[in-house]
Amino acid sequence: MEQIPVSRENEVFLSQEIPKTKNYIPAYRCGPYAILIILLRQFNKSPDEAMSKSEIIRLAQPYCDSSFTVPDPPGSFKTAWMGINTLLKKELVLKSGNRPAKYILTNNGVELARKIKSAQKQITREDPANNDSVSHLLEQSTIILDHDHEIILLIDNMEYYGPMSSRCQLIRCIETAGIKCDVRKLTIGDFLWVARDKNHPKDQTREIVLDFIIERKRMDDLSHSIIDGRYAEQKFRLKRCGIKNIIYLVEGKNLKGNEVNEQTLFQAMVNTMVTENFILHRT
């Protein structure tokens, strides 16, 4: 049998054939997270140039809350660098050579690191209003309707907007913008769009559900839903609803002062984007 020489290219190919990264996302500011960020930076500069342990530790420490050199707890061997073993096992990082060993991202590692970096930018950007992921997606969508149909925004009548006056104000703002809307009970999501038959506007069986749905969460509600389990249950139902473009609208800039800590909220939003592949939009 012909023996295949071991090379970085073959290693990357094998990692694609036998993926071990399903649903793995490192926690925000943990060892594996910081290592991925630094190796991605190196990959962007020079894709074929690996890094030594000392180089990674020096550059990754500012991105990690635990130490890469001081064991925690004292007397143990547990440092943030131990996260490299997880990345190697999941074939996100490839180790080569010895004295010193060198580390480089595999194709799967590059993909995951890019997703995490993209999610981080969208979640932490100073002006969330500049998030153009939703508008870009809408621009890329093509909806062809005949003269007998019109697009209607459906609003869940159980969605909480505050006092009734605020609820009416929201609808007035939507209508002022020239958007036709209808408030009704939705079985899933808080907002979605349908194509309505103009000749039979009261017949909901003739409506065509379009490929966009929004789940709205205030920051405090997101925090509470993580605690009571609604967060996971709602995402599960949204993934099974059959609508392709699921938008998770998170309102509020401050991650602090909620029932769960800032790191947990950040991780929840990253998971929503990277694992569930939802579109996250902050306002």
N, C-alpha and C positions, 0 to 999 in steps of 0.2 A: 504493500500500500504506500502510495506516495505521501510523504510527510510534508504538511503545509508549514512553511516557516512562520514563526511568531513575529508579528509586527503590529504597530499601532492600528494600521488600517484593518487588519484581520480582527483585532480585538473589538474595534468599533462595530464591525459588521456583525460579529457574534452577539454583541449586546443588543443589536437591533432585532436579531432573529429570536432571542430569548429575553424579552424585556422583563426587568425586575423592578420597575419604577412605578408600577400602577398605584395611583392614589398616594404616592409618597410626596409629601411636601415638608421640608424641614421647618421647625418652629422659628419664628421671627427672632433674629439676633442670637441664635444658638450656634454651636460650632460648625455643623454642616452648612448652615445658611451662610455664614461668613466665608467659609472656604469656597463655596460655589461662586459667591460674588467676586472674590479676588481672582479665581481661575477664569471666570468669564471676562474680567478686565484684561487678563493676560491673553486670552484667546482673541479678543478684539484687536489687540496690538499685534500679536504674532501667533497665528493659529497652530503652528507646529512647534512652538517653544514651550517646554515644560518648566515647572518651578520646583525648587527645593522646599523642604519642610521649613527651614529657617526663613526663607523669603515669604512663604505663605503666612506664617505666624506673624511676622513683622507687619505685614500689610492688612491682615484679616482682623487683628485685635480690635481696632476701632469699630468694627461691625458686629462685635460679639459682647454680650453682657458678662460672660464667664471668662476666666483666664485661660490662655493657651499654654501657660508655663507653670502656674501655681496650682497644685492639686486642691480639689474641693470635694469632700472634706479633707482637712490636713491629715497627712499620713497615708492617704490613698494615692492611687495613680491616675485618678480621674481628672482629666483636663479637657478643655474644649477640643484639643487636637484629636481626641479619641473619636470624634465625629467622622474623621477620615475613613475609619473602618466601615462605617455605614455606607458612605459614598462608594467605597470600593466594592462592597458586597452587592450593592444595587447597580453596579456597573455604570455609575455616573462619572467616576474618575478612574483613570488608568495609571497604575504605578509602573515605573520602569527604572532599570539600573539599580545601583547600590553605592553607598558611600560617596556622595549622597544620593539617596533615591530621588527621583523626579516624578512629578504629578502633573497630569493634564486631563482636561475634560474629554469625555467621549461625546459622541453625537447626542445621545440621550441627556447627558449632563448639560451640554450647551443649550438644548431645547428647554429643559427645566429651569436653568439659571436665567434664561431670557424671559420666560414667563413670570418668574418671581420678580425680576427687575422691573418688568413692565407693570406688574400689579402694584409694586411698591411706588412707582412714579405716579400712578393714577390715584392711589389712596392718600399719599402724603403731599401731593402738589399743593402749593400755597393757595392757588385760586382754582377750586374744583370746577368753577363755571367754565373753565377753559377745556374741560374734558370733552373731546370731540368724538369719542368712540361711537356714541349713539348717532350723532348727526352724520358721521361718515358712513355708518351702516345703512342709514336711511337713504343716503345719496346713491349707494350702490344697489339699492333695491328697485325693482321695476314692477309696478302694478298697473296692469292694463285693464281698464274697465270700459264697458259700453255705456251708452247714454242712459241706460235704465238703472244704473247703480251709482251710489254715492258712499263715501267713506265716513263712518261714524265712530267717534271715540266713546267706548263704554266705560262708565265709572261705577265701581262697586258701591252700593248704597250703604254698606256697613263700614266703609273706609272712614277713619276718624280724621277730621280736619280741624277739630276744635269746636267752638260754639257754632250754632246753626248759621249765624251771620257770616262766619268765615267760610262755611261750606257753600253758601250761596255766592260769596265773593269769588271763590275758586271757579265756579261754573260761569260766572259773569266774565271773568278774565279769559277763560277758554273761548267763550262765544265771541268776545271782543276781538280775539285773535283770528276770528273767522273759522274756528274749528267747531264742527257740529258734534254735539255730544248727547249722551243719554245716560241717565242714572238708573241702574237696576241692580238686582242681586246677581253677583258673579259667583260661580262655584269655585273658581280659582283665580288668583291674581287680584290686583286692585284696579288696573287699567288694561284694556285691550281694544283692538280695532276690528271692525267688521265692515264688509261691503253690503249695503242694504239695497234691496230692490225698491226703487222709487214708486213703482206701481202698486206695491203691497208693503207699505212702511210698517204696518202693524203685525205682519206675519214674520215672526222671528225664525221660522223654519226655512225661510228663503234667504237668510243672512249667511254670508260667507266669512268665516273667521280668518283674519289675516295673520301673517306669521310673526307678530310681535305681541308681547305681553309684559306688563310691568308689575313687579312686587315692590311696594313702597315701605320703607322702614325709617323711622326716626332713630337716631343713635341710641336713645334710651330704650326704645322698643326692641332694637336689635340686641341690646344687652340683656334685656329681660327674656327675649325669645330663646337665647342661648341657654339660659338657666332652666326654663320650663320645658325645653325640648321642641318648641314650635319651629325653631330655626331649621333643624334637620328635617322635620316632618314636612314643612312647607317646600323646602328645596326638593325633597323626594317627589312630591306631588307635581311640582313645576316641571321636573325632568320627564315625567310620564304623561304630560298633558298633550304632547304632540306638536306643540308650537316651537318652531326652530329658534327664534331669537328671544331669549329670556333676559330682561333687563332688571337688575336689582338696583333700585333707587334708594340711596342712603342719604338722609337729610341730617345736617348738623356737622360742624367742622371739628368739634372738640371730642377727642377720644377719651379724655379723662373725666372723672367725676361720675362714672356710671357704675352699675352693679358689678360688672366684671372689669378686670383691669385692661389697660391700654393694649398690652401685648396680645391678650386673648381676642379683643375686638379686631385688631390688625390681622391676626392669623385667620380669623373667621372670614374676613373680606378677601384675603389672599386665596383661601380655599375655594371661596365662591367663584373666583375668576379662573383659577388654575385647574382645580379638580372638576368642578361642575361646568366650567366653560361658559358661565353666565357673563353678561355684560354689566359691569359695575359702574354706576354713575353717581358721583357725590355732588350735593348741592349745599 
